[in-house]
Amino acid sequence: MPDVPGSRSWQRAFGDLGQGWRQRTLWGYLGWQDIKQRYRRSVLGPLWISISMGVIATAMGILYGALFGEPVHTFLPYVATGLLIWNFINGCILEGAEVFIANEGLIRFLPAPISLHVYRLLWRQTLFFLHNLVIWLLLVIIFPQPLSATALLAIPAFLLLMLNGGWIAMLSGIVATRFRDIPPIIASLTQLLFFMTPIVWSYERLKSNPLAAYVELNPVMHFVEIVRQPLLGQPIVWRHWAVVGVITVVGCTVALLCLRNYRSRVAYWV
């Protein structure tokens, strides 16, 4: 498919992002409707998001805490907070790979920037995150954590999480519309990443093990830690922030380049 003259330009790429942001009333409404539609005719509605998260976090926290000999009052909040962050990351990765494929009808028949669908995905995942945040709040009340002013760092940390979720969805979404084998490959890799990330096991326990150096190569670990450490009142390890900063710059650059070169082809590929 030949390119439309002038379609590959930075002006149009940034214009797509800007136009998509200006339509936040539309993608905000669509994202909220996605959640309401999922729990249509349910008595508790979106509250099931928090309930399911709480049940899973409690079960895994008690089970793995017993297996690893961890105290429940510290390990349960640790696992729950890790799952809270992981669910957001996992949602951005899995749904990002199909963000344009799943919206084929809208892309073909609605003249809208493709970034609108990425904003919609991020907004939906943010709503899930906020629902699940109730579980963290309950656990902090039940098992008091040494929170301090550093807890406010969770806000810029989550904003970084959203920014990275955006470029991942944009990049993988464009590539996956061209190569349909990408979504199942990504789904398999995310399952592996879950067990390689310190969510249901403690990284502190592994520090004396030679494998600890390889765990540091897992980028998801750094994203989890920059949010979890402030939320649990743990000492801030700035190394994680530095790694996330580098990944953010590189990832956004690659995603913007992909948007610049291939945004006009998405409607044909879907």
C-alpha positions in Angstrom: 0.0 0.0 0.0 1.6 3.3 -1.1 1.9 6.1 1.4 -0.1 9.2 1.1 2.2 12.1 0.2 3.2 13.9 3.4 1.8 11.2 5.7 5.3 10.5 7.1 5.9 13.7 9.0 6.5 14.6 12.6 3.9 17.2 12.4 1.2 14.7 11.6 2.5 12.3 14.3 2.3 14.9 17.0 -0.9 16.2 15.5 -2.4 12.7 16.0 -1.4 12.7 19.6 -2.7 16.2 20.2 -6.0 15.6 18.4 -6.5 12.4 20.3 -6.0 14.2 23.6 -8.4 16.9 22.7 -11.1 14.3 22.2 -10.7 13.1 25.9 -14.5 13.5 26.4 -15.0 10.8 23.9 -12.4 8.3 25.0 -13.2 9.0 28.6 -16.8 8.1 28.0 -15.8 5.0 26.0 -13.4 3.8 28.6 -16.0 4.1 31.3 -18.6 2.3 29.2 -16.1 -0.5 28.6 -16.1 -1.2 32.4 -19.9 -0.8 32.7 -20.5 -3.2 29.8 -18.2 -5.8 31.3 -20.3 -5.9 34.5 -23.7 -5.3 32.9 -26.5 -6.9 34.8 -24.2 -7.5 37.8 -25.5 -6.6 41.2 -22.1 -5.3 42.5 -21.0 -4.0 39.1 -17.4 -2.6 39.0 -17.0 -3.5 42.7 -16.2 -7.0 41.5 -12.8 -5.6 40.3 -11.8 -4.8 43.8 -13.3 -8.0 45.2 -11.5 -10.3 42.8 -8.3 -8.4 43.4 -8.7 -8.7 47.1 -9.4 -12.5 47.0 -6.4 -13.2 44.7 -4.0 -11.0 46.7 -5.1 -12.6 50.0 -4.8 -16.1 48.8 -1.4 -15.6 47.1 -0.1 -13.6 50.0 -1.0 -16.3 52.6 0.2 -19.2 50.4 3.5 -17.8 49.3 4.1 -16.2 52.7 3.8 -19.7 54.2 6.0 -21.2 51.5 8.8 -18.6 51.9 8.4 -18.2 55.7 7.4 -14.5 55.4 5.4 -12.7 58.1 1.9 -12.1 56.9 1.6 -8.6 58.2 4.3 -7.4 55.9 4.2 -9.9 53.0 0.5 -9.6 52.3 0.6 -5.9 51.6 3.8 -6.5 49.6 2.0 -9.1 47.4 -1.2 -7.1 47.1 0.7 -3.9 46.0 2.8 -5.9 43.5 -0.4 -7.4 42.0 -2.0 -4.0 41.9 0.9 -2.6 39.8 1.3 -5.7 37.7 -2.4 -5.8 36.7 -2.0 -2.3 35.3 1.3 -3.2 33.4 -0.1 -6.5 32.2 -3.3 -4.8 30.9 -1.4 -2.2 29.0 0.8 -4.9 27.4 -1.9 -7.4 26.5 -4.6 -5.0 25.5 -2.0 -2.7 23.8 -1.1 -5.5 21.4 -4.7 -5.6 20.2 -5.7 -2.0 20.7 -6.2 -1.3 17.0 -7.3 -4.8 16.0 -10.1 -4.7 18.6 -11.2 -1.3 17.3 -11.2 -2.3 13.7 -14.8 -1.0 13.0 -14.1 2.4 14.6 -10.8 2.8 12.8 -12.3 2.0 9.4 -15.5 4.1 9.7 -14.8 6.8 12.3 -12.4 9.5 11.2 -10.4 9.8 14.4 -6.7 9.8 15.3 -5.4 6.4 16.2 -4.0 7.7 19.5 -7.6 8.0 20.7 -7.7 4.2 21.1 -4.5 4.3 23.1 -5.9 7.0 25.4 -9.0 5.0 25.9 -7.0 1.9 26.9 -4.9 3.9 29.4 -8.0 5.5 30.9 -9.7 2.1 31.3 -6.6 0.6 32.9 -6.4 3.6 35.2 -9.9 3.1 36.4 -9.1 -0.6 37.1 -6.1 0.6 39.1 -8.1 3.1 41.1 -10.7 0.4 41.9 -8.0 -2.0 43.1 -6.3 0.8 45.1 -9.0 0.2 47.7 -7.4 -3.1 48.6 -4.1 -1.4 49.3 -5.8 1.1 51.5 -7.6 -1.6 53.5 -4.4 -3.6 54.0 -2.5 -0.4 55.1 -5.2 0.1 57.7 -5.2 -3.5 58.8 -1.5 -3.9 58.7 0.0 -0.4 59.4 3.0 0.4 57.2 5.7 3.0 57.9 4.4 5.5 55.5 6.0 9.0 55.2 6.1 11.9 52.8 7.9 9.7 50.3 4.5 8.1 49.7 3.8 11.0 47.4 6.4 9.7 45.0 3.8 7.1 44.0 2.1 9.8 42.0 4.9 10.6 39.6 5.8 6.9 39.6 2.3 6.0 38.4 2.4 8.8 35.8 5.6 7.3 34.5 3.8 3.9 34.4 1.0 5.5 32.3 3.5 7.1 29.9 5.3 3.8 29.4 2.0 2.0 29.0 1.1 4.5 26.3 4.2 3.9 24.2 4.0 0.2 24.6 0.4 0.1 23.5 1.2 2.4 20.5 4.3 0.5 19.4 3.0 -3.1 19.9 -0.5 -2.1 18.6 0.9 -0.8 15.3 3.3 -3.8 14.8 0.6 -6.3 15.8 -1.8 -5.0 13.1 0.8 -5.9 10.5 2.0 -9.1 12.1 -0.9 -11.0 13.8 1.4 -13.5 15.5 2.6 -10.7 17.8 -0.4 -10.8 20.4 0.0 -14.5 21.3 3.7 -14.2 21.5 3.3 -11.2 23.9 0.8 -13.1 25.9 3.2 -16.0 26.4 6.0 -13.6 27.4 3.9 -11.8 30.0 3.2 -15.1 31.8 7.0 -15.6 32.0 7.5 -12.0 33.1 5.1 -12.4 36.0 7.1 -15.2 37.6 10.4 -13.4 36.9 9.2 -10.2 38.6 9.3 -10.0 42.5 5.6 -9.9 43.0 4.8 -13.1 45.0 8.4 -13.5 46.1 10.7 -11.0 47.8 13.7 -9.6 45.9 15.5 -9.0 49.3 15.6 -12.8 49.8 17.4 -13.2 46.5 20.1 -10.5 46.9 22.7 -13.0 48.2 22.0 -15.3 45.2 24.1 -15.0 42.0 20.7 -14.9 40.1 20.0 -11.5 41.6 22.0 -9.9 38.8 19.8 -11.4 36.2 16.6 -10.3 37.9 17.9 -6.7 37.5 17.7 -7.3 33.7 13.9 -7.6 34.0 12.6 -4.1 33.2 9.2 -4.8 34.7 10.8 -5.2 38.2 12.0 -1.6 38.1 8.5 -0.3 37.2 7.0 -2.3 40.0 9.5 -1.1 42.6 9.2 2.7 41.8 5.5 2.5 42.7 5.6 -0.2 45.4 8.4 1.3 47.5 6.5 4.6 48.2 3.2 2.9 48.8 4.7 0.6 51.4 7.0 3.2 53.0 10.1 1.3 51.9 13.5 3.1 51.3 13.6 4.6 47.8 16.1 3.0 45.6 16.9 5.6 42.9 18.6 3.0 40.7 15.1 1.8 39.7 14.1 5.4 38.8 17.1 5.8 36.6 16.4 2.6 34.7 12.8 3.6 34.2 13.9 7.0 33.0 16.2 5.5 30.3 13.5 3.0 29.2 10.9 5.8 29.0 13.1 8.0 26.8 14.1 5.1 24.5 10.6 3.6 24.3 8.9 6.9 23.6 11.4 7.7 20.8 10.9 4.3 19.1 7.1 4.6 19.5 7.0 8.1 18.0 9.2 7.0 15.1 6.8 4.1 14.5 3.8 6.4 14.7 5.4 8.8 12.3 6.1 6.1 9.7 3.1 3.8 9.9 0.1 5.6 11.4 -1.5 6.0 8.0 -1.2 2.3 7.3 -3.1 1.1 10.4 -6.5 1.6 8.8 -5.4 -0.7 5.9 -3.7 -3.3 8.1 -6.7 -3.9 10.4 
